[in-house]
Amino acid sequence: MDKTRTPTQVLDRLVAAVNAHDLDGLVGCFAETYALTDPVHPARSFTGAAQVRKNWNTVFNAVPDVRLDVEGKAVTDAGFWLEGTQVGTRWDGRRLETRMVFIAVIADGRISSAHMYAAPVEPGGPDIDAVFAAMAGHAPSVGNTVDETSTHRASQP
């Protein structure tokens, strides 16, 4: 990748490469010494473009129709922030839907480091009251779950 590429150009190339399943183009967006930090899951942090290749080779083979839908982005002179959803059908027929935020630093036209926050979309499950009760060490109240069609909304003033 050209060392003069701007963060916008790197972001656009990254998304295009994922959606085209262009493994070489995708890996070319990352510096050889790229460092990923996953603050929520520190054991998932790694260093090196070789690991990017290994990870995405696995995804492209296991989720043949995977795509990255961009929900939001912001670009600075030093990098970019991306909110997106990885969507597809896994080899076993189950749906993949992972929401993520990726905050990247660009140096010499490549992603040199990033923080990533990613989690599978979880329809249903505990509602916000139950989650905060659990974070505070309290047992959730009976009935504090959300079905797949519900959305917790803040009260309007």
C-alpha positions in Angstrom: 0.0 0.0 0.0 1.2 3.5 -0.9 2.8 5.3 2.1 1.0 8.5 1.1 -2.5 7.1 1.5 -4.7 9.1 3.8 -6.8 7.7 6.6 -9.9 8.1 4.4 -8.3 6.1 1.6 -7.1 3.4 4.0 -10.6 3.2 5.6 -12.3 2.9 2.1 -9.8 0.3 1.0 -10.3 -1.7 4.2 -14.1 -1.8 3.8 -13.8 -2.6 0.0 -11.3 -5.4 0.6 -13.5 -7.0 3.3 -16.6 -6.8 1.1 -14.7 -8.2 -2.0 -13.1 -10.9 0.1 -9.7 -9.6 -1.1 -7.4 -11.1 1.6 -4.2 -9.6 0.1 -5.9 -6.2 -0.3 -7.1 -6.3 3.3 -3.8 -7.4 4.8 -2.1 -4.7 2.8 -4.0 -2.1 4.8 -2.0 -3.1 7.9 1.6 -2.4 8.9 3.7 -5.5 9.4 4.1 -4.5 13.1 0.4 -3.7 13.5 -0.8 -3.9 17.1 -4.5 -4.7 18.0 -5.7 -4.0 21.5 -9.0 -5.5 22.6 -9.6 -3.7 25.9 -12.6 -5.9 26.8 -10.9 -9.2 26.0 -7.2 -8.6 26.5 -6.3 -12.2 25.6 -7.5 -11.4 22.0 -5.0 -8.6 21.5 -2.2 -9.4 19.1 0.7 -8.0 17.1 1.4 -8.5 13.4 -0.2 -8.4 10.0 0.3 -12.2 9.8 -2.3 -12.6 12.5 -4.7 -10.3 10.5 -4.2 -12.6 7.5 -4.9 -15.7 9.6 -8.0 -14.2 11.2 -9.6 -13.0 8.0 -8.6 -16.2 6.1 -10.7 -18.0 8.7 -13.6 -15.6 8.4 -13.7 -15.7 4.6 -13.6 -19.5 4.5 -16.1 -20.0 7.3 -18.5 -17.2 6.3 -18.5 -17.1 2.5 -20.9 -14.2 2.2 -19.5 -12.1 5.0 -19.8 -8.3 4.5 -19.0 -5.3 6.5 -21.8 -2.7 6.8 -20.6 0.7 7.9 -22.9 2.3 10.4 -20.8 5.3 11.2 -17.3 6.7 10.7 -15.1 9.6 11.6 -11.7 10.4 10.1 -8.9 12.6 11.4 -5.4 13.3 10.0 -4.0 10.5 12.3 -6.6 7.8 11.8 -10.3 6.8 11.8 -13.1 5.5 13.9 -15.5 2.9 12.3 -18.7 1.5 13.7 -20.0 -1.4 11.7 -21.7 -4.7 11.5 -20.2 -7.9 10.1 -23.0 -9.9 8.6 -23.2 -13.3 6.8 -24.1 -16.9 7.0 -21.6 -19.3 8.6 -20.6 -22.6 7.1 -23.0 -24.3 9.5 -26.0 -22.2 8.3 -26.2 -20.0 11.4 -26.3 -16.2 10.9 -23.2 -14.1 11.9 -24.1 -10.6 13.1 -21.3 -8.9 15.0 -21.3 -5.2 15.9 -18.0 -3.5 16.3 -16.2 -0.3 16.8 -12.7 -0.1 15.4 -10.4 2.9 16.2 -7.4 2.9 14.0 -4.1 4.9 13.9 -2.5 5.4 10.5 1.2 5.7 9.8 2.9 5.6 6.4 -0.4 4.8 4.7 -1.2 1.7 6.8 -3.0 0.9 10.0 -0.3 0.8 12.6 -2.4 0.1 15.7 -6.1 -0.1 16.7 -8.5 -0.7 19.5 -11.4 -2.9 18.7 -14.6 -3.6 20.6 -16.8 -6.3 19.0 -19.6 -8.5 20.2 -22.2 -10.7 18.6 -25.7 -9.2 18.3 -27.8 -10.7 21.1 -31.5 -10.5 20.5 -33.4 -11.0 23.7 -31.6 -11.6 27.0 -31.5 -9.4 30.0 -32.7 -5.8 29.7 -30.7 -2.7 30.8 -31.9 -2.8 34.4 -30.8 -6.4 34.8 -27.4 -5.7 33.3 -26.8 -2.8 35.6 -28.0 -4.7 38.6 -25.6 -7.5 37.7 -22.7 -5.0 37.2 -23.5 -3.7 40.7 -23.6 -7.1 42.2 -27.3 -7.3 42.7 -29.6 -10.1 41.5 -31.8 -9.0 38.6 -35.5 -8.6 39.3 -37.9 -11.2 38.0 -39.1 -10.3 34.5 -36.1 -8.2 33.6 -35.5 -9.8 30.2 -36.2 -8.5 26.7 -37.7 -10.6 24.0 -36.4 -10.4 20.4 -39.0 -7.7 19.4 -38.5 -5.4 22.4 -36.3 -2.4 22.6 -35.5 -0.6 25.9 -36.0 3.2 25.4 -35.0 6.0 27.7 -37.9 8.0 29.2 -38.7 11.1 27.2 -38.6 14.4 29.2 
